[in-house]
Amino acid sequence: MIHVARLGFVLILLCFCAIPARSSKSQPSDEAYVTLLYGDEFLLGVRVLGKSIRDTGSTKDMADGWIVELISLLANPNQVRPARFWGVYTKLKIFNMTNYKKVVYLDADTIVVKSIEDLFKCGKFCANLKHSERLNSGVMVVEPSEAVFKDMMTKVTTLPSYTGGDQGFLNSYYDGFASAHVFNPNLPEDVLKSRPVPEMERLSTLYNADVGLYMLANKVLIKRTASSE
Ligand SMILES: *[C@@H]1O[C@H](CO)[C@@H](O)[C@H](O)[C@H]1NC(C)=O
C-alpha cells in the first residue's frame, strides 16, 4: 500500500535554463541545467543549487530561475533496493528532454561553486568516475536523444543495477565507462570536427567533488553536500 501512496508524490523535473551569452533573451534556450525533485525532502537544496548556479553564471543571460516541469514517475524495476530509491529511475528522463540540445544534470544535493558552463561542450554523455571505477550519476552532461532514451527504456527491466537505482543501471548501460577518455573542454574546433563524437567521456574529478575535497583543494566546481548513492 505504501507503494501506491508514493505514486501520488509529485515528481518534478526542474530546468534552470541557461541562455548562451551570444543569444538574446527572446530566443529559446537550447541548453539547460536540470535537477530532479521527488517528494519535498530536497526542496531547499534545489533552491540553494539554483541560487549557486545564478551566482556563478555571470557570463550568461539567465532566466529568472527554475522552470518547473511536472513529470510522471519512471518506476524503479528493482525489487531489492534502498527504500529511498523509489523515484530515482525518473532521472533517466533527462535523456528524453529533446527540446534541449544539451542538458547539465545536477543532483539536488550539489551546489555549484564556480562557473561550469564548459560542461555544455561535452559531446554525447559525460560523467565522473567514482566509487572504484564506476560512473556517478550525480553530475552528468547529456545530449538528449529519442533513440538513446527508447533504447534505454527497452533495457530498463533487464540490465542489472548494482545500486538498485539509476546509477547502477547507467553503469550497465554505459559499459566500459571506466576506460572512456577524459573530457577536454579546450580542444580546438578543428580537432573536434575531425573526430567522431565519443559515446561517453569522463569528467575531471573536480567537476564532482565531495565537501572534504573541496575544503582541501578549495577549487572544485561542484561540491556535494551529502553523498547519496
Ligand atoms: C519522451 O518525450 C516525448 C516527446 O516529448 C513524449 O511524448 C514522451 O511521453 C516521453 N516519454 C516518457 C516515457 O516520458
The ligand as a Tripos MOL2 file, in Angstrom:
@<TRIPOS>MOLECULE
LIG
   14    14     1     0     0
SMALL
NO_CHARGES

@<TRIPOS>ATOM
      1 C1          9.5170   11.3290  -24.1910 C.3       1 LIG1
      2 O1          9.3500   12.5550  -24.8650 O.3       1 LIG1
      3 C2          8.2630   12.5740  -25.7790 C.3       1 LIG1
      4 C3          8.3260   13.8840  -26.5250 C.3       1 LIG1
      5 O2          8.3680   14.9690  -25.6340 O.3       1 LIG1
      6 C4          6.9690   12.3410  -25.0220 C.3       1 LIG1
      7 O3          5.8900   12.3290  -25.9250 O.3       1 LIG1
      8 C5          7.0560   11.0310  -24.2650 C.3       1 LIG1
      9 O4          5.9040   10.8520  -23.4670 O.3       1 LIG1
     10 C6          8.2820   10.9760  -23.3820 C.3       1 LIG1
     11 N1          8.4130    9.6480  -22.8000 N.am      1 LIG1
     12 C7          8.4070    9.4280  -21.4750 C.2       1 LIG1
     13 C8          8.4850    7.9930  -21.0640 C.3       1 LIG1
     14 O5          8.3820   10.3030  -20.6290 O.2       1 LIG1
@<TRIPOS>BOND
     1     1     2 1
     2     1    10 1
     3     2     3 1
     4     3     4 1
     5     3     6 1
     6     4     5 1
     7     6     7 1
     8     6     8 1
     9     8     9 1
    10     8    10 1
    11    10    11 1
    12    11    12 1
    13    12    13 1
    14    12    14 2
@<TRIPOS>SUBSTRUCTURE
     1 LIG1         1 GROUP 0 **** ****
